[in-house]
């Protein structure tokens, strides 16, 4: 019986005779559609990345404006709370008064140099305050004990103190789930809620928090040494320079996406 197969190298379409590039290349009908789709994808990604970069630039500008405003306000030191304007954020104060050490507030989940701790705050009544309101003064960061069931041991603060610091508003913190703990003093909180502090203490507080730069008694007692606390507050958490750096990263990614698109477009593989 004669073979029905053609001799090697003659007739037929063996796999070895086919063009691999032709087999892998997209059909003529699909090529324009794919190129157009890839163009739209590239444009969408470029717009998204540029918008993210512009958002970081706008955030940097906002931070610069805020820091400039705070710098101007901090040039003036006010000795009476009654001299504070309605928008008191950023003003520097130097007032004499007394703390209520029995009503300390500990802001939870605060880290410093990799260690877990709290921000310690105490009610403070200025001696020469006609409004008879209390201030909440943030003294600084204190380390947390090894177990969560134990709170830090706080010093028994008595006498008159000079508080020098910056007026600020409580930070907005989103607290997710979980019922609030029963109130006992010192009071461990997840966020500084001035309305809740008013209700639990039975006193009237100003809506601000004083970020203490120094606290000194007439005897020269200093918070940084005797009270073992570390001031950690900064006007802004992320500096404008970091926002600009993030913006450059987004713009750089947009450039990479566009250059990659041009390379593929010129090679015609889309």
Secondary structure, DSSP 8 states (H G I E B T S, - for coil): ----S--TTSSS--GGGS-HHHHHS--HHHHHHHHHHHHHHHHHHHHHHHHHHHHHHHHHHHHHHHHHHHHHHTT-EES-GGG--SS-TT-EEEEEEEEEEEEEEEEEEEEETTEEEEEEEEEEEETT-TT--EEEEEEEEEE--SSTTS--------SEEEEEEEEEE-------SS------SSEEESS--HHHHHHHHTS-EEEEEEEEEEEEETT--BTTTTS--B----S-SS-HHHHHHHHHHHHHHHHHHHHHHHHHHHHT--
